[in-house]
Amino acid sequence: MDMLQTTEVPSGAVLERIDAILRELLELRQTVAAQGRAARGNQAAELFGALGRGSWEEYNLDLDWQRLDS
């Protein structure tokens, strides 16, 4: 006895589902694109600001490398 049972799905139903998926993907693409446009900017400054208060002048790259080196 074959363990896999196949059921026939009308091709119209399959095409309708494909169309629905395409619409959902298009909406998702538009949402992601809109977020990407809104997020463009100075991402380094945004990340630096998320770490705390301060300015770029206060940041010392050499001290960071020394801390990571030890």
Phi and psi in radians as a Rosetta constraint file:
Dihedral C 1 N 2 CA 2 C 2 CIRCULARHARMONIC -1.334 0.35
Dihedral N 2 CA 2 C 2 N 3 CIRCULARHARMONIC 2.210 0.35
Dihedral C 2 N 3 CA 3 C 3 CIRCULARHARMONIC -1.315 0.35
Dihedral N 3 CA 3 C 3 N 4 CIRCULARHARMONIC -0.400 0.35
Dihedral C 3 N 4 CA 4 C 4 CIRCULARHARMONIC -1.619 0.35
Dihedral N 4 CA 4 C 4 N 5 CIRCULARHARMONIC 2.142 0.35
Dihedral C 4 N 5 CA 5 C 5 CIRCULARHARMONIC -1.848 0.35
Dihedral N 5 CA 5 C 5 N 6 CIRCULARHARMONIC 2.314 0.35
Dihedral C 5 N 6 CA 6 C 6 CIRCULARHARMONIC -1.863 0.35
Dihedral N 6 CA 6 C 6 N 7 CIRCULARHARMONIC 2.439 0.35
Dihedral C 6 N 7 CA 7 C 7 CIRCULARHARMONIC -2.118 0.35
Dihedral N 7 CA 7 C 7 N 8 CIRCULARHARMONIC 2.448 0.35
Dihedral C 7 N 8 CA 8 C 8 CIRCULARHARMONIC -1.456 0.35
Dihedral N 8 CA 8 C 8 N 9 CIRCULARHARMONIC 2.304 0.35
Dihedral C 8 N 9 CA 9 C 9 CIRCULARHARMONIC -1.927 0.35
Dihedral N 9 CA 9 C 9 N 10 CIRCULARHARMONIC 2.268 0.35
Dihedral C 9 N 10 CA 10 C 10 CIRCULARHARMONIC -1.031 0.35
Dihedral N 10 CA 10 C 10 N 11 CIRCULARHARMONIC 2.389 0.35
Dihedral C 10 N 11 CA 11 C 11 CIRCULARHARMONIC -1.067 0.35
Dihedral N 11 CA 11 C 11 N 12 CIRCULARHARMONIC -0.507 0.35
Dihedral C 11 N 12 CA 12 C 12 CIRCULARHARMONIC -1.087 0.35
Dihedral N 12 CA 12 C 12 N 13 CIRCULARHARMONIC -0.686 0.35
Dihedral C 12 N 13 CA 13 C 13 CIRCULARHARMONIC -1.163 0.35
Dihedral N 13 CA 13 C 13 N 14 CIRCULARHARMONIC -0.679 0.35
Dihedral C 13 N 14 CA 14 C 14 CIRCULARHARMONIC -1.132 0.35
Dihedral N 14 CA 14 C 14 N 15 CIRCULARHARMONIC -0.787 0.35
Dihedral C 14 N 15 CA 15 C 15 CIRCULARHARMONIC -1.119 0.35
Dihedral N 15 CA 15 C 15 N 16 CIRCULARHARMONIC -0.671 0.35
Dihedral C 15 N 16 CA 16 C 16 CIRCULARHARMONIC -1.101 0.35
Dihedral N 16 CA 16 C 16 N 17 CIRCULARHARMONIC -0.724 0.35
Dihedral C 16 N 17 CA 17 C 17 CIRCULARHARMONIC -1.155 0.35
Dihedral N 17 CA 17 C 17 N 18 CIRCULARHARMONIC -0.715 0.35
Dihedral C 17 N 18 CA 18 C 18 CIRCULARHARMONIC -1.071 0.35
Dihedral N 18 CA 18 C 18 N 19 CIRCULARHARMONIC -0.753 0.35
Dihedral C 18 N 19 CA 19 C 19 CIRCULARHARMONIC -1.087 0.35
Dihedral N 19 CA 19 C 19 N 20 CIRCULARHARMONIC -0.710 0.35
Dihedral C 19 N 20 CA 20 C 20 CIRCULARHARMONIC -1.116 0.35
Dihedral N 20 CA 20 C 20 N 21 CIRCULARHARMONIC -0.742 0.35
Dihedral C 20 N 21 CA 21 C 21 CIRCULARHARMONIC -1.101 0.35
Dihedral N 21 CA 21 C 21 N 22 CIRCULARHARMONIC -0.739 0.35
Dihedral C 21 N 22 CA 22 C 22 CIRCULARHARMONIC -1.086 0.35
Dihedral N 22 CA 22 C 22 N 23 CIRCULARHARMONIC -0.708 0.35
Dihedral C 22 N 23 CA 23 C 23 CIRCULARHARMONIC -1.106 0.35
Dihedral N 23 CA 23 C 23 N 24 CIRCULARHARMONIC -0.751 0.35
Dihedral C 23 N 24 CA 24 C 24 CIRCULARHARMONIC -1.099 0.35
Dihedral N 24 CA 24 C 24 N 25 CIRCULARHARMONIC -0.736 0.35
Dihedral C 24 N 25 CA 25 C 25 CIRCULARHARMONIC -1.137 0.35
Dihedral N 25 CA 25 C 25 N 26 CIRCULARHARMONIC -0.680 0.35
Dihedral C 25 N 26 CA 26 C 26 CIRCULARHARMONIC -1.114 0.35
Dihedral N 26 CA 26 C 26 N 27 CIRCULARHARMONIC -0.749 0.35
Dihedral C 26 N 27 CA 27 C 27 CIRCULARHARMONIC -1.088 0.35
Dihedral N 27 CA 27 C 27 N 28 CIRCULARHARMONIC -0.745 0.35
Dihedral C 27 N 28 CA 28 C 28 CIRCULARHARMONIC -1.112 0.35
Dihedral N 28 CA 28 C 28 N 29 CIRCULARHARMONIC -0.727 0.35
Dihedral C 28 N 29 CA 29 C 29 CIRCULARHARMONIC -1.074 0.35
Dihedral N 29 CA 29 C 29 N 30 CIRCULARHARMONIC -0.753 0.35
Dihedral C 29 N 30 CA 30 C 30 CIRCULARHARMONIC -1.145 0.35
Dihedral N 30 CA 30 C 30 N 31 CIRCULARHARMONIC -0.672 0.35
Dihedral C 30 N 31 CA 31 C 31 CIRCULARHARMONIC -1.123 0.35
Dihedral N 31 CA 31 C 31 N 32 CIRCULARHARMONIC -0.809 0.35
Dihedral C 31 N 32 CA 32 C 32 CIRCULARHARMONIC -1.138 0.35
Dihedral N 32 CA 32 C 32 N 33 CIRCULARHARMONIC -0.710 0.35
Dihedral C 32 N 33 CA 33 C 33 CIRCULARHARMONIC -1.121 0.35
Dihedral N 33 CA 33 C 33 N 34 CIRCULARHARMONIC -0.707 0.35
Dihedral C 33 N 34 CA 34 C 34 CIRCULARHARMONIC -1.142 0.35
Dihedral N 34 CA 34 C 34 N 35 CIRCULARHARMONIC -0.696 0.35
Dihedral C 34 N 35 CA 35 C 35 CIRCULARHARMONIC -1.153 0.35
Dihedral N 35 CA 35 C 35 N 36 CIRCULARHARMONIC -0.672 0.35
Dihedral C 35 N 36 CA 36 C 36 CIRCULARHARMONIC -1.103 0.35
Dihedral N 36 CA 36 C 36 N 37 CIRCULARHARMONIC -0.712 0.35
Dihedral C 36 N 37 CA 37 C 37 CIRCULARHARMONIC -1.158 0.35
Dihedral N 37 CA 37 C 37 N 38 CIRCULARHARMONIC -0.663 0.35
Dihedral C 37 N 38 CA 38 C 38 CIRCULARHARMONIC -1.249 0.35
Dihedral N 38 CA 38 C 38 N 39 CIRCULARHARMONIC -0.532 0.35
Dihedral C 38 N 39 CA 39 C 39 CIRCULARHARMONIC -1.442 0.35
Dihedral N 39 CA 39 C 39 N 40 CIRCULARHARMONIC -0.258 0.35
Dihedral C 39 N 40 CA 40 C 40 CIRCULARHARMONIC -1.131 0.35
Dihedral N 40 CA 40 C 40 N 41 CIRCULARHARMONIC 2.469 0.35
Dihedral C 40 N 41 CA 41 C 41 CIRCULARHARMONIC 2.757 0.35
Dihedral N 41 CA 41 C 41 N 42 CIRCULARHARMONIC -2.697 0.35
Dihedral C 41 N 42 CA 42 C 42 CIRCULARHARMONIC -1.559 0.35
Dihedral N 42 CA 42 C 42 N 43 CIRCULARHARMONIC 1.538 0.35
Dihedral C 42 N 43 CA 43 C 43 CIRCULARHARMONIC -1.163 0.35
Dihedral N 43 CA 43 C 43 N 44 CIRCULARHARMONIC -0.569 0.35
Dihedral C 43 N 44 CA 44 C 44 CIRCULARHARMONIC -1.111 0.35
Dihedral N 44 CA 44 C 44 N 45 CIRCULARHARMONIC -0.737 0.35
Dihedral C 44 N 45 CA 45 C 45 CIRCULARHARMONIC -1.162 0.35
Dihedral N 45 CA 45 C 45 N 46 CIRCULARHARMONIC -0.670 0.35
Dihedral C 45 N 46 CA 46 C 46 CIRCULARHARMONIC -1.117 0.35
Dihedral N 46 CA 46 C 46 N 47 CIRCULARHARMONIC -0.758 0.35
Dihedral C 46 N 47 CA 47 C 47 CIRCULARHARMONIC -1.160 0.35
Dihedral N 47 CA 47 C 47 N 48 CIRCULARHARMONIC -0.714 0.35
Dihedral C 47 N 48 CA 48 C 48 CIRCULARHARMONIC -1.079 0.35
Dihedral N 48 CA 48 C 48 N 49 CIRCULARHARMONIC -0.728 0.35
Dihedral C 48 N 49 CA 49 C 49 CIRCULARHARMONIC -1.154 0.35
Dihedral N 49 CA 49 C 49 N 50 CIRCULARHARMONIC -0.526 0.35
Dihedral C 49 N 50 CA 50 C 50 CIRCULARHARMONIC -1.256 0.35
Dihedral N 50 CA 50 C 50 N 51 CIRCULARHARMONIC -0.373 0.35
Dihedral C 50 N 51 CA 51 C 51 CIRCULARHARMONIC -1.366 0.35
Dihedral N 51 CA 51 C 51 N 52 CIRCULARHARMONIC -0.328 0.35
Dihedral C 51 N 52 CA 52 C 52 CIRCULARHARMONIC 2.600 0.35
Dihedral N 52 CA 52 C 52 N 53 CIRCULARHARMONIC -2.966 0.35
Dihedral C 52 N 53 CA 53 C 53 CIRCULARHARMONIC -1.601 0.35
Dihedral N 53 CA 53 C 53 N 54 CIRCULARHARMONIC 2.657 0.35
Dihedral C 53 N 54 CA 54 C 54 CIRCULARHARMONIC 2.633 0.35
Dihedral N 54 CA 54 C 54 N 55 CIRCULARHARMONIC -3.049 0.35
Dihedral C 54 N 55 CA 55 C 55 CIRCULARHARMONIC -2.347 0.35
Dihedral N 55 CA 55 C 55 N 56 CIRCULARHARMONIC 2.871 0.35
Dihedral C 55 N 56 CA 56 C 56 CIRCULARHARMONIC -1.091 0.35
Dihedral N 56 CA 56 C 56 N 57 CIRCULARHARMONIC -0.525 0.35
Dihedral C 56 N 57 CA 57 C 57 CIRCULARHARMONIC -1.163 0.35
Dihedral N 57 CA 57 C 57 N 58 CIRCULARHARMONIC -0.482 0.35
Dihedral C 57 N 58 CA 58 C 58 CIRCULARHARMONIC -1.342 0.35
Dihedral N 58 CA 58 C 58 N 59 CIRCULARHARMONIC -0.356 0.35
Dihedral C 58 N 59 CA 59 C 59 CIRCULARHARMONIC -1.344 0.35
Dihedral N 59 CA 59 C 59 N 60 CIRCULARHARMONIC 2.308 0.35
Dihedral C 59 N 60 CA 60 C 60 CIRCULARHARMONIC -2.104 0.35
Dihedral N 60 CA 60 C 60 N 61 CIRCULARHARMONIC 1.848 0.35
Dihedral C 60 N 61 CA 61 C 61 CIRCULARHARMONIC -1.096 0.35
Dihedral N 61 CA 61 C 61 N 62 CIRCULARHARMONIC -0.666 0.35
Dihedral C 61 N 62 CA 62 C 62 CIRCULARHARMONIC -1.084 0.35
Dihedral N 62 CA 62 C 62 N 63 CIRCULARHARMONIC -0.712 0.35
Dihedral C 62 N 63 CA 63 C 63 CIRCULARHARMONIC -1.131 0.35
Dihedral N 63 CA 63 C 63 N 64 CIRCULARHARMONIC -0.637 0.35
Dihedral C 63 N 64 CA 64 C 64 CIRCULARHARMONIC -1.127 0.35
Dihedral N 64 CA 64 C 64 N 65 CIRCULARHARMONIC -0.773 0.35
Dihedral C 64 N 65 CA 65 C 65 CIRCULARHARMONIC -1.153 0.35
Dihedral N 65 CA 65 C 65 N 66 CIRCULARHARMONIC -0.649 0.35
Dihedral C 65 N 66 CA 66 C 66 CIRCULARHARMONIC -1.116 0.35
Dihedral N 66 CA 66 C 66 N 67 CIRCULARHARMONIC -0.694 0.35
Dihedral C 66 N 67 CA 67 C 67 CIRCULARHARMONIC -1.141 0.35
Dihedral N 67 CA 67 C 67 N 68 CIRCULARHARMONIC -0.726 0.35
Dihedral C 67 N 68 CA 68 C 68 CIRCULARHARMONIC -1.269 0.35
Dihedral N 68 CA 68 C 68 N 69 CIRCULARHARMONIC -0.472 0.35
Dihedral C 68 N 69 CA 69 C 69 CIRCULARHARMONIC -1.289 0.35
Dihedral N 69 CA 69 C 69 N 70 CIRCULARHARMONIC -0.484 0.35
